[in-house]
Amino acid sequence: MSEIDALIDRGLAAVEDENIEAAKAALQEATAAVGEDHARVLHLRGLLSWAEDDLEEATTILLKATELAAGRPEIHFDCAECLYTMQEIEEAEEQVRKVLEMSDVPGEQADDARLLLAQLRLEVDDPAGALEALEGIDDARKEHPAYLGALGSALLADEQFDEAVKTLREALDHDAQDSDLHYQVGIALEAVGDIEGARKAMSRVLELDGEEWAELGGDAPPPPDFAETQELRSRLEEVLEGLPDPVLKLVAAAPITVQARATPEQVAAGIDPRGTVVFLGEPKSDEDEAELKGIVVMRDLVLTQVDDDDEIDEELFYSLLEQIQHFFRRDDIIVAQA
């Protein structure tokens, strides 16, 4: 290993350990030694930008590094992950496939790339592609919780609900605190008709999400005040006005309220603990028509899903549409936002 490689490795390890000052020092020394356009220098610089939450700069730098990084799978992989974080799915897949095209990639790195490829395929609603990517992972790593979680997600998206429940529960055996796994279990259990089990899973999601919220934000934010309530209600009313009449008739008479987050009682009654817009009442069943009693906007969840106020209407629109499809069993309703 050359001195510059050892220096860059030290900087990358510092980024991994969140020791930003040490990483910057390594970057400065490496830049002085070989210049700023060296592929590995760019790799370290890109990861530093990412660590400092400048994703646009990180992506630009990492893409430049990949152009110079012949035979460096880790640079393409990190670039793919950064692009994925930016929701640049097509570009991320291009980078991860470059890793898999290399003939001398160590087995664990190749499996990490296959796992990421599966996640990217799920982002574009291709569960078959995700399952194909996961099939290539070494059998020795198929007990790993990351693999089990990804496989469970792919099975769920492929509507193999019984297998999804089984696999996701295996993943939970490794990490019972993973709220995302509990959420997917809840969706799968509802799909197979285990309503009680689904609601228990979703209640656990609410509990774990609340714990995470408290850890990240300290004290819980106060309930929505009058001004917040009025603004969010008005925004949702404007969204409703843009719906076609046949769709609007399904929801127009329901009163709209605003609260911070779902309550345990609401989740136990069947609402989605992660829904930004949720419907109260009895959803359509095989025997009975839907009975909508109210619409609730969850302020805290709206705010976690948007970067600025300009995105609120779009978030309300798509959450509302999802609720209409689920509550009324109307998957035939596809509405483009005006």
Number of C-alpha atoms within 10 A of each C-alpha: 5 7 10 17 13 13 18 23 16 18 29 25 15 19 20 14 11 14 14 17 13 17 26 18 15 24 25 16 17 23 19 10 12 12 13 15 14 16 21 26 25 26 28 28 27 28 27 26 18 18 16 12 11 13 19 15 16 25 24 15 22 31 24 18 25 24 11 16 19 12 15 16 24 18 28 27 26 22 28 31 22 23 24 19 13 13 13 15 19 15 14 24 23 13 23 27 18 16 25 19 11 14 9 11 16 10 11 12 15 25 20 19 29 25 24 24 27 27 26 25 22 20 15 12 14 16 23 16 18 28 24 15 20 25 15 12 19 12 9 7 13 14 12 13 18 15 21 24 22 23 27 28 29 26 23 23 19 17 15 16 21 14 15 26 24 15 23 26 20 18 24 20 11 14 12 12 14 16 20 16 24 26 23 24 28 25 23 29 21 18 16 14 10 13 16 15 16 24 23 17 24 27 26 21 25 23 16 17 18 14 13 13 14 13 11 9 10 10 9 12 11 9 14 17 11 9 9 14 19 14 12 22 19 13 15 22 13 13 18 20 11 15 17 10 11 9 17 14 12 14 17 14 12 16 13 19 14 21 18 20 22 22 15 16 10 15 20 17 15 22 23 23 25 18 20 26 26 23 25 18 16 16 18 16 11 6 6 9 13 15 16 19 14 15 23 22 26 23 20 18 18 24 15 10 12 14 10 9 10 9 13 17 18 15 17 22 24 17 17 23 22 18 22 21 14 14 23 17 16 15 12 7 12 11 13 9 12 8
